[in-house]
Amino acid sequence: MSILLGIDTGGTYTDAVLFDNERGVISAAKALTTKRDLSIGIRNAIEAALPKPAPEIRLVSLSSTLATNAIVEGKGSRVCLLLIGYDSDTVARAGLEGVVASEHIILVQGGHTVTGEEKSPLDINAARQAILTHAPHVAAFAISGFFSVRNPMHELRAKRLARQLTKLPVTCGHELSTHLDAPRRALTAALNARLTPLLQQLILELRGILTSQGIHAPLMVVRGDGSLMDTTMALERPVETILSGPAASVIGARYLSNIEGDAFIIDIGGTTTDIATLHSGRPRLNLEGAWVGGQRTMIEAVDVRTIGLGGDSEVLLDRAGSLSVGPRRVIPLGLLAEQYPLVIDVLRRQLEQAADKHTVDTRMGSLVTLERSPGIQQNSLTSTQQQILTVLNDGPIPLSQLLEGSLEHQFLYQRSLDSLQEHGLIVASAFTPTDALHVLGQYRCGSAEAATLGAALWSRRLNVSTEECCKQVVQKVVVQLGQATIATALAEEGGLALNSQDSVGRLFIDRALATDDSGVLAVTISMRRPIIGVGAPASAYLRPVAAQLRTDIHIPEHAEVASAVGAVASGVVQTIRVLIRPLDGSNAFRVHLPFGVRDFAELTPAVSYARDSARRLARRRAHEAGANYVKVHIEQHDQTARVYNDRIYIETEVIAIAVGRPRLKQ
């Protein structure tokens, strides 16, 4: 029996599971994610999941939002980007200054052509001077050469030099992708370098937590494609952990449901809902590169559709006065009241005021509380912002109380509140779908009384009963989830998408998801793939969605901790791609490898060398990633073109895929 520990840090909760390869989930626990310091939530979840005495754990694996959130929020360490063979116009078009400060972007003479020939010699002296000049002011280096995927020699020379002159981490573009598009490869390398110190800090903190619990097992990290790598490789390639959480969720859902075919996987979290697809039991990947925070990287990750809708989404009225849910995340009233019982007294008083005045102020039922300390941001805050933070030090404050006073005062405070929330220093608390489910008895989270009081305030706004109010909130979520599921299916059907002008398509979808008999048209939509639902409230929301879409629904046991299960249910997968192309003007063939190029007079020995090299490199990479008992699968794709009555050879791509289970503590 091998006991494994899986950990997932989500946007709202951090989950931990004890997992046995034979028995499955042994125990599971949840703790609030502490965004100001992820290690606090991780420690709380681990301590809650471990029995006393704790069994011997042979592997620990982590899926984390760290990389994704850091890119989205523009966080990360200061880096120096050495661009070999680039010109200033290319740099300007690439938008690299949004990731790296312009004074730390250095152009160095050198680079290669598309065939791998040296375009101009590497200016090693300029590279040396740049490294020495910038090393005292940055935390890492990123190096990207033009056409380095066709010949990485200049990148490798510059990396060796940086390693000789400094002790800082160094990332090369060709190490992260074999695809062309040099500017996007440079962007990916820069993002990777920025993330390295952040991930290093988290791993050090996690190791400290594990040591304090007497756990001395190998530590793995989930990549964006759902596979695992050990922490040594993760610290070299932290950008590969973007979308780690959604990838772990897909792997966990697939394991828990034991579905080998095609399916939609819908993970309902507190902040967002992620929708992904399984093809023949494998998650579909975005081979063009994952989008994160408006940046298109070159990292192959799970192809996921994310919508700003979750259990902790804010319930509000739209401009037309209709009920709406999301996309802003707030703290459920029931959860806040569990931490601060005074919230119940506030809500009681507000409900009494609403009864006396026969009206409900739109700010009633909303509170504001501290999310994290401003730290070094303190000096950049306005006096009004500092005043707000000081008031909130004693606990949550009703929004109506903060905004008391003149219109000018309210406007100034509202702007300050919006800015503080945007920077993650404060967070609002209000009525949410989680509260609605609690009132309906379908899900428990925190204080039932606080959730009921929040529902009562909203029922007065809508002029319906408390129960009807909660049912309407839940139905709003169901409709939005149904729309997102249909949108995912349309994208699968040849890349179709609805836009704001497609009134007919939207009408048909709305009628298919409607629960009443109004309107002239009766529309039905049937899905040919089942839905696998994960996340704590999956059953409450997704069973109605599946019923409306006339498809099967699977809510597996332990669905609420699927991502933590996925963190340990996966394996190590490493892929090496080698390209063979004919050389112009000769009968020779060039093999493009991660460590250089080699030419052959004939194609057959070139292919044989490429296959052997790819197999060896993939096996070695898998072992470096922490795998045991590695198996390597080779794919060969020959590309030709018909010219008149003849076929012309274009190129051959050899792909070696190494797969293995992670090494366990002996």
C-alpha positions as CSV (number, residue, x, y, z in Angstrom):
1,M,0.0,0.0,0.0
2,S,1.4,3.4,-1.0
3,I,-0.1,6.5,0.7
4,L,0.2,9.7,-1.3
5,L,-0.7,13.3,-0.3
6,G,-2.4,15.5,-3.0
7,I,-2.7,19.3,-2.5
8,D,-4.6,21.8,-4.6
9,T,-4.7,25.6,-4.0
10,G,-7.8,27.0,-5.6
11,G,-9.1,30.5,-5.8
12,T,-11.3,30.1,-2.7
13,Y,-10.3,26.8,-1.0
14,T,-7.2,24.7,-0.6
15,D,-7.8,21.0,-0.6
16,A,-5.8,18.1,0.7
17,V,-6.4,14.3,0.2
18,L,-4.7,11.2,1.5
19,F,-4.7,8.8,-1.4
20,D,-3.9,5.1,-1.8
21,N,-3.2,3.7,-5.3
22,E,-5.4,0.7,-4.5
23,R,-8.1,2.1,-2.2
24,G,-8.4,5.6,-3.6
25,V,-9.2,8.5,-1.3
26,I,-8.6,7.7,2.4
27,S,-9.3,11.2,3.8
28,A,-9.9,14.7,2.5
29,A,-10.1,18.2,4.0
30,K,-10.7,21.8,2.9
31,A,-9.3,25.1,4.2
32,L,-9.7,28.6,3.0
33,T,-7.0,29.7,0.5
34,T,-4.9,32.5,2.1
35,K,-3.9,34.6,-0.9
36,R,-1.6,36.8,1.2
37,D,0.4,33.6,2.0
38,L,-0.6,30.4,0.2
39,S,1.4,28.3,2.7
40,I,-1.1,29.1,5.6
41,G,-4.0,27.6,3.7
42,I,-1.9,24.6,2.6
43,R,-0.8,24.0,6.2
44,N,-4.4,24.2,7.5
45,A,-5.6,21.7,4.8
46,I,-2.8,19.2,5.4
47,E,-3.3,19.3,9.2
48,A,-7.0,18.7,8.7
49,A,-6.5,15.8,6.3
50,L,-3.8,13.9,8.3
51,P,-5.1,11.4,10.9
52,K,-3.4,10.9,14.2
53,P,-1.0,9.3,14.1
54,A,-0.1,10.1,10.4
55,P,0.7,7.2,8.1
56,E,4.0,7.1,6.2
57,I,3.5,9.2,3.0
58,R,5.6,8.2,0.0
59,L,4.8,11.0,-2.4
60,V,3.4,14.6,-2.2
61,S,2.1,16.5,-5.2
62,L,0.9,20.1,-5.5
63,S,-1.4,21.8,-8.0
64,S,-1.3,25.6,-7.5
65,T,-2.8,28.8,-8.8
66,L,0.5,30.6,-8.1
67,A,1.8,30.8,-11.7
68,T,-1.6,31.6,-13.3
69,N,-2.5,34.3,-10.7
70,A,1.0,35.9,-10.8
71,I,0.7,36.3,-14.6
72,V,-2.9,37.6,-14.4
73,E,-2.0,40.1,-11.6
74,G,1.3,41.2,-13.2
75,K,3.4,39.9,-10.3
76,G,6.8,38.3,-10.5
77,S,10.4,39.1,-10.0
78,R,12.5,41.6,-12.0
79,V,14.3,39.9,-14.8
80,C,16.8,40.7,-17.6
81,L,15.9,39.5,-21.1
82,L,18.7,39.0,-23.5
83,L,17.4,38.9,-27.1
84,I,19.9,37.4,-29.6
85,G,19.5,38.5,-33.2
86,Y,16.4,40.6,-32.7
87,D,15.8,44.1,-33.9
88,S,14.0,46.9,-32.0
89,D,10.9,46.9,-34.3
90,T,10.3,43.2,-33.5
91,V,10.6,43.9,-29.8
92,A,8.2,46.7,-30.0
93,R,5.6,44.6,-31.9
94,A,6.0,41.7,-29.4
95,G,4.8,43.8,-26.4
96,L,7.7,42.5,-24.3
97,E,7.8,45.7,-22.3
98,G,4.6,44.7,-20.6
99,V,6.5,41.8,-19.0
100,V,10.0,43.1,-18.7
101,A,11.1,46.7,-18.0
102,S,12.5,48.3,-21.1
103,E,15.8,49.0,-19.4
104,H,16.3,45.3,-18.8
105,I,15.7,44.2,-22.4
106,I,19.1,43.9,-24.1
107,L,19.6,43.3,-27.8
108,V,22.7,41.2,-28.6
109,Q,24.2,40.6,-32.0
110,G,23.8,37.0,-33.2
111,G,21.1,34.6,-34.1
112,H,20.4,32.0,-36.8
113,T,18.4,31.5,-40.0
114,V,15.4,29.3,-40.4
115,T,17.7,26.5,-41.6
116,G,19.9,26.7,-38.5
117,E,22.8,28.5,-40.2
118,E,24.5,31.2,-38.1
119,K,23.1,34.6,-39.3
120,S,25.9,36.5,-37.5
121,P,28.4,35.6,-34.8
122,L,27.3,35.9,-31.2
123,D,28.6,39.1,-29.6
124,I,29.9,37.3,-26.5
125,N,31.5,40.5,-25.1
126,A,28.2,42.4,-25.3
127,A,26.4,39.5,-23.6
128,R,29.1,39.5,-20.8
129,Q,28.7,43.2,-20.3
130,A,24.9,43.0,-20.1
131,I,25.0,40.1,-17.6
132,L,27.5,41.9,-15.3
133,T,25.5,45.2,-15.6
134,H,22.1,43.8,-14.8
135,A,22.8,40.9,-12.4
136,P,22.8,43.2,-9.3
137,H,19.4,44.5,-10.2
138,V,17.4,41.4,-11.3
139,A,16.4,38.0,-9.8
140,A,16.7,35.9,-13.0
141,F,17.8,36.0,-16.6
142,A,15.8,35.0,-19.7
143,I,17.6,34.3,-23.0
144,S,15.9,34.0,-26.4
145,G,17.6,33.8,-29.8
146,F,16.0,34.3,-33.2
147,F,15.3,30.8,-34.7
148,S,16.9,29.2,-31.7
149,V,14.6,26.3,-32.1
150,R,16.4,25.5,-35.3
151,N,19.8,26.0,-33.7
152,P,20.1,26.7,-29.9
153,M,23.9,27.2,-29.8
154,H,23.9,30.9,-29.2
155,E,21.3,30.6,-26.4
156,L,23.3,27.8,-24.8
157,R,26.6,29.8,-24.9
158,A,24.9,32.8,-23.3
159,K,23.3,30.6,-20.6
160,R,26.7,29.1,-19.8
161,L,28.2,32.6,-19.5
162,A,25.4,33.8,-17.2
163,R,25.9,30.7,-15.0
164,Q,29.6,31.4,-14.8
165,L,29.2,35.0,-13.9
166,T,26.2,34.8,-11.6
167,K,24.3,32.4,-9.4
168,L,20.9,33.6,-10.8
169,P,18.4,31.3,-12.5
170,V,18.6,31.3,-16.3
171,T,15.8,30.4,-18.8
172,C,16.3,29.7,-22.5
173,G,13.5,30.0,-25.0
174,H,14.3,26.8,-26.9
175,E,13.9,24.8,-23.6
176,L,10.2,25.7,-23.4
177,S,9.0,25.3,-27.0
178,T,10.2,23.9,-30.3
179,H,7.7,26.0,-32.3
180,L,8.6,29.0,-34.4
181,D,7.3,32.6,-33.5
182,A,10.4,34.0,-31.8
183,P,8.7,37.0,-30.1
184,R,6.1,34.7,-28.3
185,R,8.9,32.4,-27.3
186,A,10.8,35.3,-25.8
187,L,7.6,36.3,-23.9
188,T,7.3,32.8,-22.6
189,A,10.9,32.7,-21.5
190,A,10.6,36.1,-19.7
191,L,7.4,34.9,-17.9
192,N,9.2,31.8,-16.8
193,A,12.1,33.7,-15.4
194,R,9.8,36.0,-13.5
195,L,8.0,33.1,-11.9
196,T,11.1,31.2,-10.7
197,P,11.7,33.0,-7.4
198,L,8.0,32.9,-6.5
199,L,7.7,29.2,-7.0
200,Q,10.9,28.6,-5.2
201,Q,9.5,30.5,-2.2
202,L,6.3,28.4,-2.2
203,I,8.2,25.1,-2.5
204,L,10.6,26.0,0.3
205,E,7.6,26.9,2.5
206,L,5.8,23.7,1.6
207,R,8.8,21.6,2.4
208,G,9.0,23.3,5.8
209,I,5.3,22.4,6.4
210,L,5.9,18.8,5.4
211,T,9.0,18.5,7.6
212,S,7.1,19.8,10.6
213,Q,4.5,17.0,10.0
214,G,7.3,14.4,9.7
215,I,6.8,13.9,6.0
216,H,10.0,13.4,4.0
217,A,8.6,12.2,0.7
218,P,9.4,13.3,-2.9
219,L,7.6,16.5,-3.9
220,M,6.0,16.8,-7.3
221,V,4.2,19.7,-9.1
222,V,1.3,19.5,-11.6
223,R,2.0,20.9,-15.1
224,G,-0.6,22.7,-17.2
225,D,-1.1,19.5,-19.3
226,G,-2.0,17.5,-16.2
227,S,1.3,15.5,-15.9
228,L,3.8,15.7,-13.0
229,M,7.3,17.0,-12.6
230,D,9.6,17.1,-9.6
231,T,10.4,20.3,-7.9
232,T,13.9,20.6,-9.5
233,M,12.4,20.6,-12.9
234,A,9.5,22.8,-11.8
235,L,12.0,25.5,-10.6
236,E,13.6,25.5,-14.0
237,R,10.3,25.6,-15.9
238,P,7.7,27.2,-13.6
239,V,5.7,28.7,-16.5
240,E,4.7,25.1,-17.3
241,T,2.6,25.1,-14.1
242,I,0.1,27.7,-15.6
243,L,-3.4,26.2,-15.5
244,S,-2.1,23.6,-13.1
245,G,-5.4,23.7,-11.1
246,P,-7.8,23.1,-14.0
247,A,-5.5,20.4,-15.4
248,A,-5.5,18.6,-12.0
249,S,-9.2,18.9,-11.9
250,V,-9.6,17.2,-15.3
251,I,-7.2,14.4,-14.3
252,G,-9.0,13.9,-10.9
253,A,-12.5,13.9,-12.5
254,R,-11.4,11.4,-15.1
255,Y,-9.9,9.1,-12.4
256,L,-12.9,9.4,-10.0
257,S,-15.5,8.8,-12.7
258,N,-13.5,6.1,-14.5
259,I,-14.8,7.3,-17.9
260,E,-12.6,6.2,-20.8
261,G,-14.5,7.9,-23.6
262,D,-15.5,11.5,-24.5
263,A,-17.0,13.8,-21.9
264,F,-17.4,17.4,-20.7
265,I,-15.8,18.0,-17.3
266,I,-17.3,21.0,-15.4
267,D,-15.5,22.1,-12.2
268,I,-17.5,24.6,-10.2
269,G,-15.3,26.5,-7.8
270,G,-15.9,29.4,-5.5
271,T,-14.6,32.0,-8.0
272,T,-14.8,30.5,-11.5
273,T,-16.2,27.5,-13.4
274,D,-13.8,25.6,-15.7
275,I,-15.1,23.5,-18.6
276,A,-12.8,21.1,-20.3
277,T,-13.3,18.1,-22.6
278,L,-12.1,14.5,-22.5
279,H,-11.3,12.7,-25.8
280,S,-10.9,9.0,-25.4
281,G,-10.3,9.5,-21.8
282,R,-7.5,12.1,-22.3
283,P,-7.8,15.8,-21.7
284,R,-7.8,18.0,-24.8
285,L,-4.8,20.3,-24.9
286,N,-4.4,23.7,-26.4
287,L,-1.5,23.0,-28.7
288,E,-1.3,26.6,-29.9
289,G,-0.3,27.8,-26.4
290,A,-2.3,28.7,-23.3
291,W,-3.8,32.2,-22.9
292,V,-3.2,33.6,-19.4
293,G,-3.8,37.2,-18.3
294,G,-4.2,38.4,-21.9
295,Q,-0.8,36.9,-22.8
296,R,-0.5,34.1,-25.4
297,T,2.2,31.8,-24.2
298,M,3.8,28.8,-26.0
299,I,3.0,26.4,-23.2
300,E,0.8,23.4,-24.2
301,A,-1.8,23.2,-21.4
302,V,-5.3,21.8,-20.9
303,D,-7.8,23.5,-23.2
304,V,-10.2,25.0,-20.7
305,R,-13.1,27.5,-21.0
306,T,-13.3,29.6,-17.8
307,I,-16.2,31.7,-16.8
308,G,-16.5,34.2,-13.9
309,L,-19.2,32.2,-12.2
310,G,-18.9,30.2,-9.0
311,G,-20.4,29.5,-5.6
312,D,-19.0,32.8,-4.3
313,S,-20.2,35.0,-7.2
314,E,-22.0,38.1,-6.2
315,V,-25.8,38.3,-6.6
316,L,-26.9,41.7,-7.9
317,L,-29.4,43.5,-10.1
318,D,-28.4,44.4,-13.7
319,R,-29.1,47.7,-15.4
320,A,-32.5,46.4,-16.4
321,G,-33.3,45.6,-12.8
322,S,-33.2,41.8,-13.4
323,L,-31.5,39.3,-11.1
324,S,-27.9,38.6,-12.1
325,V,-25.0,36.5,-10.8
326,G,-21.3,37.2,-11.1
327,P,-18.6,37.7,-12.3
328,R,-17.2,39.4,-9.2
329,R,-16.2,37.0,-6.3
330,V,-17.3,38.0,-2.8
331,I,-17.2,36.2,0.5
332,P,-20.6,34.4,1.2
333,L,-22.4,35.9,4.2
334,G,-22.6,32.6,5.9
335,L,-18.9,32.1,5.7
336,L,-18.0,35.6,6.9
337,A,-20.4,35.2,9.8
338,E,-18.7,32.0,10.9
339,Q,-15.5,34.0,11.2
340,Y,-17.1,37.2,12.6
341,P,-20.4,36.5,14.5
342,L,-21.1,40.3,14.6
343,V,-22.1,40.0,10.9
344,I,-25.4,38.4,12.1
345,D,-26.2,41.4,14.2
346,V,-25.5,43.7,11.3
347,L,-27.8,41.8,9.0
348,R,-30.6,41.6,11.6
349,R,-30.5,45.4,12.1
350,Q,-30.6,46.0,8.3
351,L,-33.5,43.6,7.9
352,E,-35.4,45.5,10.7
353,Q,-34.6,48.8,9.0
354,A,-35.9,47.5,5.7
355,A,-39.2,46.4,7.3
356,D,-39.7,49.8,8.9
357,K,-39.0,51.7,5.7
358,H,-40.7,49.2,3.4
359,T,-37.7,49.4,1.2
360,V,-34.2,47.9,0.9
361,D,-31.2,50.1,0.3
362,T,-29.1,48.4,-2.5
363,R,-26.1,48.5,-0.1
364,M,-27.8,46.5,2.6
365,G,-26.5,42.9,2.9
366,S,-23.0,44.0,1.7
367,L,-20.0,44.3,4.0
368,V,-16.3,44.9,3.4
369,T,-13.4,43.2,5.2
370,L,-9.6,43.0,4.9
371,E,-8.1,40.5,2.5
372,R,-4.5,41.0,3.3
373,S,-2.0,43.5,4.8
374,P,-0.8,46.1,2.3
375,G,2.9,45.5,3.2
376,I,5.2,47.5,0.9
377,Q,2.1,48.9,-0.9
378,Q,1.4,51.0,2.2
379,N,3.5,53.9,1.0
380,S,1.6,54.2,-2.3
381,L,-1.9,54.4,-0.7
382,T,-3.9,57.6,-0.5
383,S,-4.9,59.0,2.9
384,T,-8.5,57.8,2.2
385,Q,-7.3,54.3,1.4
386,Q,-5.2,54.1,4.5
387,Q,-8.1,55.4,6.6
388,I,-10.4,52.6,5.2
389,L,-7.8,50.0,6.0
390,T,-7.4,51.3,9.6
391,V,-11.2,51.1,10.1
392,L,-11.3,47.5,8.8
393,N,-8.5,46.4,11.2
394,D,-11.2,45.7,13.8
395,G,-13.3,43.5,11.5
396,P,-15.9,43.7,8.7
397,I,-17.8,47.0,8.2
398,P,-21.2,47.4,6.4
399,L,-20.8,49.0,3.1
400,S,-23.6,51.5,3.9
401,Q,-21.6,52.6,7.0
402,L,-18.5,53.2,4.9
403,L,-20.4,55.2,2.4
404,E,-22.3,57.4,4.9
405,G,-22.1,61.2,4.3
406,S,-22.3,63.6,1.4
407,L,-22.3,62.5,-2.3
408,E,-18.8,63.8,-2.6
409,H,-17.7,61.6,0.3
410,Q,-19.5,58.6,-1.1
411,F,-17.8,59.1,-4.5
412,L,-14.4,59.4,-3.0
413,Y,-14.8,56.4,-0.8
414,Q,-16.3,54.2,-3.5
415,R,-13.3,54.9,-5.8
416,S,-10.9,54.1,-2.9
417,L,-12.8,50.9,-2.2
418,D,-12.7,49.9,-5.8
419,S,-8.9,50.5,-6.0
420,L,-8.2,48.6,-2.8
421,Q,-10.3,45.6,-4.0
422,E,-8.6,45.7,-7.4
423,H,-5.2,45.3,-5.6
424,G,-6.5,42.5,-3.4
425,L,-6.2,44.3,-0.1
426,I,-9.9,44.2,0.7
427,V,-12.8,42.0,-0.3
428,A,-16.6,42.4,-0.2
429,S,-19.0,40.0,1.4
430,A,-22.6,39.7,0.1
431,F,-25.3,37.2,-0.8
432,T,-24.1,34.4,-3.0
433,P,-25.3,31.2,-4.7
434,T,-23.6,29.4,-1.8
435,D,-25.8,31.2,0.6
436,A,-28.9,30.4,-1.5
437,L,-28.1,26.7,-1.5
438,H,-27.6,26.7,2.2
439,V,-31.0,28.2,2.7
440,L,-32.5,25.6,0.5
441,G,-30.8,22.8,2.4
442,Q,-28.8,21.6,-0.6
443,Y,-25.3,22.6,0.7
444,R,-23.9,23.7,4.0
445,C,-21.3,26.5,4.3
446,G,-20.9,28.6,7.5
447,S,-23.8,30.2,9.3
448,A,-27.3,29.2,8.2
449,E,-28.7,32.3,10.0
450,A,-26.5,34.8,8.1
451,A,-27.4,33.1,4.8
452,T,-31.1,33.3,5.6
453,L,-30.9,36.9,6.7
454,G,-29.1,37.8,3.4
455,A,-31.8,35.9,1.5
456,A,-34.5,37.7,3.4
457,L,-33.1,41.1,2.3
458,W,-33.0,40.0,-1.3
459,S,-36.5,38.6,-1.2
460,R,-37.7,42.0,-0.2
461,R,-36.0,43.5,-3.2
462,L,-37.5,41.0,-5.5
463,N,-40.9,41.0,-3.7
464,V,-41.0,37.2,-3.5
465,S,-40.6,34.7,-0.7
466,T,-37.2,33.8,0.7
467,E,-37.4,30.3,-0.8
468,E,-38.5,31.6,-4.2
469,C,-35.6,34.2,-4.1
470,C,-33.1,31.4,-3.5
471,K,-34.6,29.2,-6.2
472,Q,-34.3,32.1,-8.7
473,V,-30.6,32.6,-7.8
474,V,-29.9,28.9,-8.3
475,Q,-31.7,28.9,-11.6
476,K,-29.7,31.8,-12.8
477,V,-26.5,29.8,-12.2
478,V,-28.0,26.8,-13.9
479,V,-28.8,28.8,-17.0
480,Q,-25.4,30.4,-17.2
481,L,-23.7,27.0,-16.8
482,G,-25.9,25.6,-19.5
483,Q,-25.0,28.4,-21.8
484,A,-21.3,27.9,-21.2
485,T,-21.7,24.1,-21.8
486,I,-23.4,24.7,-25.1
487,A,-20.7,27.3,-26.1
488,T,-18.1,24.7,-25.4
489,A,-19.9,22.1,-27.5
490,L,-20.2,24.7,-30.4
491,A,-16.5,25.3,-30.2
492,E,-16.0,21.6,-30.6
493,E,-18.2,21.6,-33.6
494,G,-15.8,23.2,-36.0
495,G,-14.9,26.2,-33.9
496,L,-18.4,27.7,-33.9
497,A,-19.1,30.6,-31.5
498,L,-22.1,32.8,-30.7
499,N,-21.6,36.6,-30.8
500,S,-23.7,39.4,-29.6
501,Q,-25.3,39.9,-33.0
502,D,-26.5,36.3,-33.3
503,S,-30.0,36.9,-31.9
504,V,-31.5,33.8,-33.5
505,G,-28.9,31.5,-32.0
506,R,-29.2,33.0,-28.6
507,L,-33.0,32.8,-28.7
508,F,-32.8,29.1,-29.4
509,I,-30.3,28.5,-26.6
510,D,-32.4,30.6,-24.1
511,R,-35.6,28.7,-25.0
512,A,-33.8,25.3,-24.6
513,L,-32.7,26.3,-21.1
514,A,-36.0,27.9,-20.1
515,T,-38.0,26.3,-17.3
516,D,-41.3,27.9,-18.1
517,D,-43.8,27.5,-21.0
518,S,-43.7,31.1,-22.2
519,G,-42.9,32.0,-25.8
520,V,-44.0,30.5,-29.1
521,L,-41.0,28.2,-29.7
522,A,-40.3,25.0,-27.7
523,V,-36.6,24.1,-28.3
524,T,-34.7,21.0,-27.1
525,I,-31.0,20.4,-27.3
526,S,-29.4,17.0,-26.7
527,M,-25.8,16.5,-25.9
528,R,-24.1,13.3,-27.1
529,R,-21.5,13.4,-24.4
530,P,-22.0,13.0,-20.7
531,I,-21.1,15.6,-18.1
532,I,-18.7,14.9,-15.3
533,G,-19.3,17.3,-12.5
534,V,-16.8,18.2,-9.8
535,G,-16.5,20.9,-7.2
536,A,-18.5,21.0,-3.9
537,P,-21.8,22.3,-5.3
538,A,-21.7,20.3,-8.6
539,S,-24.7,18.1,-7.8
540,A,-27.0,21.1,-7.1
541,Y,-26.2,22.9,-10.3
542,L,-25.2,20.3,-12.9
543,R,-28.0,17.8,-12.5
544,P,-30.6,20.4,-13.7
545,V,-28.1,21.4,-16.5
546,A,-27.8,17.8,-17.6
547,A,-31.6,17.3,-17.5
548,Q,-32.1,20.4,-19.7
549,L,-29.4,19.2,-22.2
550,R,-30.7,15.6,-22.1
551,T,-27.4,14.0,-21.3
552,D,-26.0,11.8,-18.6
553,I,-24.4,13.3,-15.5
554,H,-21.7,11.8,-13.3
555,I,-21.0,13.3,-9.9
556,P,-18.3,11.0,-8.6
557,E,-17.6,10.4,-4.9
558,H,-15.1,12.9,-3.6
559,A,-16.0,15.3,-6.4
560,E,-15.4,18.2,-4.0
561,V,-11.7,17.5,-3.9
562,A,-11.1,16.3,-7.5
563,S,-8.2,18.6,-8.1
564,A,-6.3,17.3,-5.1
565,V,-7.0,13.8,-6.3
566,G,-5.7,14.7,-9.8
567,A,-2.5,16.0,-8.3
568,V,-1.5,12.5,-7.3
569,A,-3.5,10.3,-9.8
570,S,-1.4,11.5,-12.8
571,G,1.9,10.4,-14.0
572,V,5.1,11.9,-15.6
573,V,4.9,12.7,-19.3
574,Q,7.8,14.3,-21.2
575,T,7.8,15.0,-24.9
576,I,10.8,15.6,-27.2
577,R,10.3,16.9,-30.8
578,V,13.0,16.6,-33.4
579,L,12.7,18.1,-36.9
580,I,14.5,16.9,-40.1
581,R,14.6,19.2,-43.1
582,P,16.4,19.1,-46.4
583,L,19.1,21.7,-46.9
584,D,18.6,24.2,-49.7
585,G,20.8,23.6,-52.8
586,S,22.1,20.2,-51.7
587,N,21.0,16.6,-51.2
588,A,21.8,16.8,-47.4
589,F,19.4,16.6,-44.5
590,R,19.7,18.6,-41.3
591,V,18.5,17.2,-37.9
592,H,17.4,20.0,-35.5
593,L,18.0,18.9,-31.9
594,P,17.6,20.6,-28.5
595,F,21.4,20.7,-28.2
596,G,22.4,21.7,-31.8
597,V,22.2,20.4,-35.4
598,R,23.7,17.5,-37.3
599,D,23.8,17.0,-41.1
600,F,23.4,13.7,-43.0
601,A,23.9,12.9,-46.7
602,E,20.9,10.6,-46.8
603,L,17.4,10.7,-45.2
604,T,17.4,7.2,-43.8
605,P,20.3,7.6,-41.4
606,A,19.0,11.1,-40.5
607,V,15.7,9.7,-39.4
608,S,17.4,6.8,-37.5
609,Y,19.6,9.3,-35.6
610,A,16.6,11.6,-34.9
611,R,14.5,8.6,-33.5
612,D,17.4,7.4,-31.3
613,S,18.2,10.9,-30.1
614,A,14.6,11.7,-29.3
615,R,14.0,8.4,-27.5
616,R,17.2,8.9,-25.4
617,L,16.4,12.6,-24.6
618,A,12.8,11.8,-23.7
619,R,13.7,9.0,-21.4
620,R,16.4,11.1,-19.7
621,R,14.0,14.1,-19.3
622,A,11.3,11.8,-17.8
623,H,13.8,10.5,-15.2
624,E,14.8,14.1,-14.4
625,A,11.1,14.9,-13.9
626,G,10.9,12.2,-11.3
627,A,9.7,9.1,-13.2
628,N,10.3,5.4,-12.7
629,Y,9.8,2.6,-15.2
630,V,9.7,4.9,-18.2
631,K,8.2,3.8,-21.5
632,V,8.9,5.7,-24.6
633,H,6.5,5.9,-27.6
634,I,7.8,7.2,-31.0
635,E,5.7,9.0,-33.6
636,Q,7.0,9.9,-37.0
637,H,5.2,12.4,-39.3
638,D,6.5,12.8,-42.8
639,Q,5.3,15.8,-44.8
640,T,5.3,15.8,-48.6
641,A,3.7,17.9,-51.3
642,R,2.4,16.9,-54.7
643,V,4.0,18.9,-57.6
644,Y,2.5,17.9,-60.9
645,N,2.9,14.1,-61.0
646,D,5.6,13.9,-58.4
647,R,5.8,14.2,-54.6
648,I,8.3,16.5,-53.0
649,Y,9.7,15.8,-49.5
650,I,9.2,18.7,-47.1
651,E,10.2,17.6,-43.6
652,T,9.9,14.9,-41.0
653,E,9.0,15.5,-37.3
654,V,9.9,12.8,-34.8
655,I,8.0,12.9,-31.5
656,A,9.2,10.9,-28.5
657,I,6.7,10.7,-25.6
658,A,8.1,9.2,-22.4
659,V,5.6,8.1,-19.7
660,G,6.2,6.8,-16.2
661,R,4.9,6.8,-12.7
662,P,6.5,9.2,-10.2
663,R,9.2,7.7,-7.9
664,L,8.0,7.0,-4.4
665,K,9.9,7.2,-1.1
666,Q,11.7,3.9,-0.5
